[in-house]
Amino acid sequence: MPDQYAVIGNPIEHSKSPLIHAAFARQTGQDLEYGRILGALDDFAGDVQRFVAAGGRGLNVTVPFKEQAFELATVLSERARRAGAVNTLSFDAGQACGDNTDGAGLVRDLGCNQRFNLGGSRILLLGAGGASRGVLFPLLDERPAAIVIANRTAAKGHDLAALADDARVSACGLDELEGRQFDLIVNGTAAGLSGEVPRIPDDCLAAGGWTYDMMYASEPTAFVRWGRERGAVRALDGLGMLVEQAAESFYIWRGVMPDTGPVIDMLRGEAGPE
């Protein structure tokens, strides 16, 4: 019987993870099956236990369960500990090992795939929730000049900045960005779920700047459109990040790093032009 893996979330029917991991398995000759689990909002731990009892080897964890996965893990990687959230669970010898591959996925897509130079850049990170927590420290590791966390509730942004404990990281409310410009604006908010964009000044994006929406959709997201309308050199969605973080999970589980380029091209063809 092939090794069993899955993605768990709620909702989950839209997830492209089964397509991605099936492509990785074909490419690397790994014998595995990968499915979707619609997690019960009031019984995440029970769903995980049942998956493991049926022989499950690993789970990707998506909204809204990443913090619950963090609490459930018996062993945590350093990047999961720093993020306070887990998106990858591995089950072995009675242990549930938790990791967070979101930040690695974002950095790899921006730096390796898109050739954006994060070093020395001024970055605006929109939102202070789990998505932003997952990417903050990997972005810092790339040595930017500064990261400003802007959140609708400024206090939450300040809490995240304090957690970073780094002079390059500061925080403010969305209404405090007037007159400031950034080389890269990363949207980590859930505003796009309702087709909205965080209320930031139109001139926040510096000349030659890029925008990046951690969300993806079959059509350009609202934030991708925002970036295009304001002259971004590149206005990217999160499809590349999705594939790159999945590749990191695949490597954790199988010890083989797949080639992400063909898989991104396959999904981009399905999703339409960037």
C-alpha positions in Angstrom: 0.0 0.0 0.0 1.4 3.4 -0.9 2.4 5.8 1.9 -0.5 8.1 2.8 -0.3 11.9 3.0 -3.0 14.6 2.9 -3.8 18.3 3.3 -6.3 19.2 6.0 -8.2 22.5 6.2 -11.6 24.0 6.2 -12.6 24.8 3.4 -10.4 22.4 1.4 -12.0 21.5 -1.9 -10.1 24.3 -3.7 -6.7 23.0 -2.6 -4.1 22.3 -5.3 -1.9 20.4 -2.9 -3.0 16.9 -4.2 -2.1 17.9 -7.7 1.3 19.3 -6.6 2.3 16.3 -4.6 1.1 13.8 -7.2 3.3 15.6 -9.7 6.3 15.5 -7.2 5.7 11.8 -6.7 5.7 11.0 -10.4 8.8 13.2 -10.9 10.8 11.5 -8.1 9.5 8.0 -8.4 8.0 8.0 -4.9 5.2 5.6 -4.0 2.6 7.6 -2.2 -1.0 8.8 -2.2 -2.0 12.3 -1.2 -5.6 13.4 -0.5 -7.8 16.1 1.1 -9.3 16.1 4.5 -12.1 18.5 5.4 -11.2 19.2 9.0 -13.9 19.6 11.6 -13.7 23.0 13.1 -14.3 21.6 16.6 -12.2 18.4 16.3 -8.9 19.0 14.5 -7.0 16.7 17.0 -9.5 13.9 16.4 -9.2 14.2 12.6 -5.4 14.0 12.9 -5.6 11.0 15.3 -7.9 9.1 12.9 -5.5 9.8 10.0 -2.5 8.5 11.9 -4.5 5.5 13.1 -5.2 4.6 9.5 -1.5 4.7 8.7 -1.1 8.3 7.7 2.5 9.5 7.4 2.2 13.2 7.0 -0.1 16.2 6.8 0.0 19.6 5.3 -2.1 22.0 7.4 -3.9 25.0 6.1 -6.4 27.5 7.3 -7.7 27.6 10.0 -5.7 24.9 11.8 -2.0 26.0 11.8 -2.0 27.2 15.4 -3.8 24.0 16.5 -1.2 22.0 14.7 1.4 23.9 16.6 -0.2 22.9 19.9 -0.6 19.3 18.8 3.0 18.7 17.7 5.2 16.9 20.2 8.4 18.0 18.4 8.8 21.4 16.8 11.4 22.7 14.3 13.1 26.0 15.1 11.2 27.8 12.3 7.9 26.4 13.5 8.7 27.6 17.0 9.6 31.1 15.8 6.4 31.2 13.6 4.1 29.9 16.3 2.3 27.9 13.6 2.8 24.5 11.9 1.9 23.7 8.3 3.7 20.4 8.0 3.2 17.4 10.3 5.2 14.2 10.2 4.3 11.1 12.1 6.9 8.6 13.2 7.5 6.4 16.2 4.6 7.9 18.1 5.8 11.5 17.6 4.1 14.3 15.7 6.9 16.5 14.3 5.8 20.0 13.4 7.5 22.3 10.9 6.6 25.5 9.0 7.6 25.7 5.4 5.7 28.9 4.4 8.6 31.3 4.8 11.0 29.1 2.9 8.4 28.9 0.1 8.0 32.6 -0.1 11.8 33.3 0.0 12.5 30.6 -2.6 9.9 31.9 -5.0 10.9 35.5 -4.7 14.7 34.9 -4.7 15.2 31.8 -6.8 12.3 31.8 -9.2 11.6 35.6 -9.6 15.2 36.9 -8.9 14.1 39.6 -6.5 17.0 40.8 -4.4 15.7 40.7 -0.8 19.1 41.9 0.6 19.0 45.6 1.4 15.3 46.0 0.4 12.6 47.9 2.2 9.7 45.5 2.8 6.2 46.3 3.9 4.4 43.2 5.3 0.7 43.7 5.5 -1.0 41.8 8.3 0.2 40.4 11.6 -1.6 37.1 11.7 -0.4 33.5 11.1 0.6 34.1 7.5 2.9 37.0 8.4 4.3 35.2 11.4 5.3 32.3 9.1 7.3 34.5 6.7 8.7 37.2 8.9 11.8 35.4 10.2 12.8 33.8 6.9 12.5 37.3 5.3 14.8 38.7 8.0 17.3 35.9 7.3 17.7 37.4 3.8 19.1 40.7 5.3 16.6 43.3 4.2 17.2 46.9 5.1 13.9 47.1 7.0 10.6 45.3 7.5 7.6 47.3 8.5 4.6 45.3 9.7 1.4 47.2 9.0 -1.8 45.9 10.5 -5.4 47.3 10.9 -4.9 46.8 14.7 -1.5 48.4 15.3 -1.0 46.7 18.6 -1.0 43.3 17.0 1.7 44.4 14.6 3.8 45.8 17.5 3.5 42.4 19.3 4.9 40.6 16.2 7.7 43.2 15.8 8.6 42.7 19.5 8.7 39.0 19.0 11.3 39.5 16.2 13.4 41.6 18.6 15.4 43.1 15.7 16.1 46.8 15.0 15.2 46.3 11.3 11.6 45.4 12.2 9.0 47.9 13.2 5.2 48.1 13.1 2.4 50.6 12.6 -1.2 50.9 11.7 -2.4 50.9 8.1 -3.2 54.6 8.6 0.4 55.5 9.6 2.0 54.7 6.2 1.5 58.1 4.6 4.8 59.3 3.0 6.6 56.0 3.3 7.8 53.9 0.3 8.8 50.3 -0.1 10.6 48.1 -2.6 8.5 45.1 -1.9 4.9 44.9 -0.5 3.8 41.5 0.7 0.1 41.0 1.4 -0.4 38.5 4.3 -3.9 39.5 5.1 -7.1 37.7 4.4 -8.7 40.8 2.7 -8.4 39.1 -0.6 -10.9 36.4 0.4 -13.6 39.0 0.0 -12.0 40.7 -3.0 -10.6 43.6 -1.0 -7.2 45.2 -0.5 -5.8 46.6 2.7 -6.3 50.3 2.9 -2.8 51.6 2.3 -1.7 54.8 0.5 -1.5 54.7 -3.3 2.1 55.9 -3.3 3.5 53.2 -0.9 5.2 51.4 -3.7 8.6 52.8 -4.6 9.7 53.3 -8.2 10.9 49.9 -9.4 9.0 48.2 -6.6 7.3 44.7 -6.6 4.1 43.5 -4.9 3.4 39.9 -3.7 0.1 38.5 -2.6 0.4 35.3 -0.6 -3.0 34.3 -1.9 -3.6 32.8 -5.3 -6.7 32.3 -7.5 -7.6 31.4 -11.1 -7.9 35.1 -11.8 -5.6 37.9 -10.7 -6.3 38.6 -7.0 -7.4 42.1 -5.9 -3.9 42.8 -4.6 -2.3 41.7 -7.8 -4.5 44.1 -9.6 -3.6 46.8 -7.1 0.1 46.3 -7.8 -0.4 46.4 -11.6 -2.4 49.6 -11.4 0.4 51.3 -9.4 3.1 50.3 -11.8 4.7 47.4 -10.0 7.6 45.9 -12.0 6.1 42.5 -11.0 2.8 42.0 -9.3 2.9 38.3 -8.2 0.4 36.0 -6.6 1.2 33.2 -4.1 1.1 30.2 -6.5 4.9 29.9 -6.6 5.1 30.1 -2.9 2.5 27.3 -2.6 4.5 25.0 -4.8 7.8 25.9 -3.1 6.5 25.3 0.4 5.0 22.0 -0.8 8.4 21.0 -2.1 10.0 21.7 1.3 7.3 19.5 2.9 7.9 16.8 0.4 11.6 16.9 1.2 10.9 16.6 4.9 8.7 13.5 4.3 10.6 11.8 1.6 14.2 13.1 1.7 14.1 14.1 -2.0 13.8 17.7 -3.3 11.6 17.8 -6.4 12.0 20.2 -9.3 9.4 22.9 -8.8 9.6 24.7 -12.1 7.6 22.2 -14.2 4.9 22.0 -11.5 4.6 25.8 -11.3 4.3 26.0 -15.1 1.6 23.3 -15.1 -0.5 25.1 -12.5 0.1 28.5 -14.0 -1.2 27.1 -17.3 -4.4 25.9 -15.5 -4.7 29.2 -13.6 -4.3 31.5 -16.7 -1.7 34.2 -17.1 0.0 35.9 -14.2 
